[in-house]
């Protein structure tokens, strides 16, 4: 399917507010849009928590923060309702020609509709009735396909093609310099990412800790613990590791992962950054499906158990078997594989 645009778009809006991994998966869309529509003004609507990853990006003209949590209280808070109305009016005044809704939920569909753009594109399988708010639909096959492939269906429909698939984080020298300062005393390092937003996706923290000594003795790697508040809230001491959890902003986290010799991670946003940077990677999966939300084109990095109840996509579980049955020895075997030099 090809979408016939009434005119060359002058102002384009990407609606992809969250989450971190989804935003990483959308970076190839930004690259292809800019390559195809070089003169267009491109904006990206995103929640404030992830706006810093996109601020100042050389392919973007504007980042539009969407205060989702504030607006969620509009039924009880008159100021929130007024703020949402003002936000919607501001979108209309932008006079976008083309809007891409890559979130596919009622909220994002409503945002797209509020722009009153003549071309509002979303997926035919969008949930919560969002598909009724678009002018054009992209039929992307099964929603079980990887997110990046589904997003590329949209760029292809818009005449932007499917490649090259480029994850451009637009890192600056200051971000890299900050990380060099943080890690200057430890030499080559592996990054452990023990956090994730679902408890059911977490490999037990003590097993991450058990990797610190063999990473040093067998591979000569120091260990850095990284992530955000989800790691800080574990309230753990990591003996023998440099704990930078909660101490980097998003751009510094990218720079930290960029220099890593190895990354070991749960299914999380930072894992997708490491994958996009093409770092040696081991990623642990349980309740979610790596075919759909795993590291893009990196299935060789996935470690999971083939058990009857996985994937279940559940945030609650009475036994956590899919993660607890993954042993340290399983991870070490995967690490050895990830650390092998690439064959020529």
Secondary structure, DSSP 8 states (H G I E B T S, - for coil): -----SS--SEEEEE----HHHHHHHHHHHHHHHHH-TTSEEEEEE-HHHHTTTTT-TT-SEEEE--HHHHTTTTT-HHHHHHHHHHHHHHHHH--SEEEE-S-SHHHHHHHHHTT-SEEEEETT-STTGGGG-SEEE--S-TTS-HHHHHHHHHHHTT--S----------HHHHHHHHHHHTTT-SEEEEE---SSGGG---HHHHHHHHHHHHHHH--EEEE--SHHHHTT----TTEEE-TTSS-HHHHHHHHHT-SEEEEESSHHHHHHHHTT--EEEE-SSS-HHHHSSTT-GGGEE----TT-S---S--SS-HHHHT--HHHHHHHHHHHHS----
